[in-house]
Amino acid sequence: AHMAAVAAEHGVRGPLLGLALDGVGLGNDGGAWGGELLHMHGATCTRIGHLAPIAMPGGDAAAREPWRMAAAALHGLGLGAQIGPRYAHHAAAGTVQQMLVQGLRCPPTTSLGRWFDAAAGLLGVRDVAAYEGQAPMLLEALAVQGLAPAPLQGPSPSMQLSASGVLDPAPLIAHLATESNPAKGAALWHQALADGLARWVHQASAQTGLRTVALGGGCFLNALLT
């Protein structure tokens, strides 16, 4: 729907690549989508890539409490033992850790919005959101501060892109878990994310021959990323 709206707005009738990055929406496989690379042609749509999935401990509760997404990221990295010490001030920390270990009420999602929450939670930007999208918005503002002197230089962790079209933020998230400077971490997240998304679309373009690309979804309200 996001991609169709962009195509309609710009009067594009031919085939295109669509980068749909949002919170959580229902995919045609019944899964929780939100970070998809699509091949669009008119009313038809084929999913040709997606972000690596991440668990949502407690389902919708994870969207309201970014620390839960940070916990899910730590668990996915094999660092689940850090959940208790990092988030001991949350009464549910132990329960969330057990939920992740047992895979109970932890539906997977490919949502970039939830990966944003995980990054914000790991950097200590916001544990619990007062309104929708607050943690990613604060992360964006922090990144602007981190990039104010100049773009980050030198080698930095990047997202992993597979030949099958799966973009995995895990290597970057692993770095954020140890980053002591939140502004630098936020800047690195945005810079590496933009690089990963560009490589992702470039790979799909080479495979399909398509050079028209639509960007849509709530994550593109992020002016720095866009």
N, C-alpha and C positions, 0 to 999 in steps of 0.2 A: 504493500500500500504506500509506504514512504517513497519507493522508487517510482511507482506509477504517478504519484503526485508531482514529483520533480520533472519527470518526462512530459507530463501534461502541461506544466507551467512553462516549460521551455519549447513546447511544440515539437518534441522529438518522437518520431513514429518508428524509426528503425531500431535495430537491436542495439543494446548497450550493456555495459557492466554497471552494476549497482552496488554501492557500499552502504549497507543499512546498519547503522550503529545506534543502539538505543538502550532502553532499560530492558524489560522482559516482555516479549510477545509470544503468542502461541505459534509454533512452527507447524508445517504440514505433516510432520512426523509425530506430532503430539508433544514435542519437546519445548523447553523454554529457550527461545531464540533471542537475539539481540546484538549479534556481531557476525553479520552474514555478508558474503560476497555472492552476488546473484547475476545470472545471465538473463536479461530481460528482452522480450520481443513482443510488443503489444500487450495482450492480456496474459501471455504465458511467461512463466518464471521458473528458472532452474537454479538450485543452490549449487554453486561450484566451489565454495570454500566457506570456512567459518572459523571463529576464534576457538581455541582449545577450551573445553568446558571446565567450569569451576563449580564446586558444590555451594548450595545455598542453605546453610544450617537453619532450620526452622522455616524454610520457605519464604513467604513474604516478609517475615520478621527480619530477614537478612537485608532487605532493601531499606529498612528503617534504622538498622543498627550496623554501620560499616565495620565495627570491630568483629562482627561475626564473619564477614567476608575476609577480613584479614586473617582470622583464625582458620578459615577454609584454605586460604593461600598457604599458610604455614603448614597445615596438614598435608596439602598436596606436594609440598617441597620436602616432606619427611621430617619436618621440624615441629610436629604436633606437641612435643614436650614443652615448647615455649609458650603455648597458649595460656596455661595456668599462670605462670609468673608474669607474663605481659599484661594479662587482662584479669588479674585477681580482684580488681575493684569492681568487676561485674559478677553478680551472684551466679549468673548462669554459665560462667566460664568453664567450670568442670563438666557441666551437662553438655555444653556445645562440643567440648573435646570428645566426650564419649559418643555423642551423636555422629561425629565425623568418623571415629574409629569403627563404629558399627554400621555406618551408612544408613542411619535411621532419620527420616524426615530431612534429608539433605539432597533434594533434587538438583541435578546438574543443569547449568545454563551456559550458553555461549555469549551471554550479554556483556558488551563492553562497559555498560553502566555499572554492572556488578564488579568487573575488574577495576574500574575507577574507584569504587568503594573500597576494594581490598587495598589498593595503593594508598588511599587516604587514611585508612585504618592503620596500616603499617607505619606510616609516617607520623601518626599521632595528630592528624589534622582534625578529625572529628570521630568520636566513638559512636554517638547516637545523633541521628539527624532530626532537626526540629521541623524540617519541611523537605519535600521531595527534591532531590538533586543537590542538597546543601553541601554534602561532603565533596563531590566533584567540583562544585563551584568554588569552594574554598581552596581546593587543590589547584585549580586554574589560577586564582589570584596569587597564591603562594609561588607558583611557577613563574608568573610575570616578574615577581621580585627576584627570583633566582636567576632569571635571564637578563635582568636589567643591566648589569655591567657589560655583558657580551654573551653570545651563544657559547654553550659549553664546548670546550676544546679537548682534543686527545681521545684515546680509545675509551669506549664505554660499553656496558652490556647492551645487547640488542635482543629483539624478539626473534624467536626461531620460526622459520618458515619451511614447511615441508613441501615436497614435490606434489603432494595430493591436495595442497591448498589449505592447510591448517596453520594458522598463525598463533603461536604460543607465547603469551607474555611471561611465562614462568621464569626464564633466565633473568629478565629485568626485575621481576617481583622479588627474586632471591636477593638481588643487590639492594633493593629498597628496605628489605628486612634488616639490613645491617647499616643503613645510612643514618648518620648522626645529625646531618644538616637537612631539616625538612624542606627548606626552600630549594636547595640543590637537588634533593631527591624528586621534588615535584617538577622541576625544570627538566631533569633527566627523563622522567616518565613521559612528559609531553613530547620531548625531542625524539626519543626512541620510538614512541608510539607512531608519530608522524612518519618516521623512517620506515617502520615495519609495514604500515598501511600502504605506503608508496611502493615498496618492494612487492607487496602482495598483489596490488592492482597491475603492476608492470608484468609480473609473472603471468597473470591471467590474460593480459592483453597479448602477450607473446603466444600464448596457447590458443587463443580464440581469434586473434586478428582484429578484435574490436578496439577502437580508440576513443569511443565516446563513453564517458564515465559520469554517473550520477551519484551524488553524495547526499544522504538523507538520514533522518533520525535525530533524536534528542541530543546525542553526543556532539553533533555539529553546531549546537548552540554555543559550544565552547569556542570562543573567538580565537584563542591562541592555537588550538589544534587545527581549526579551519584555515 
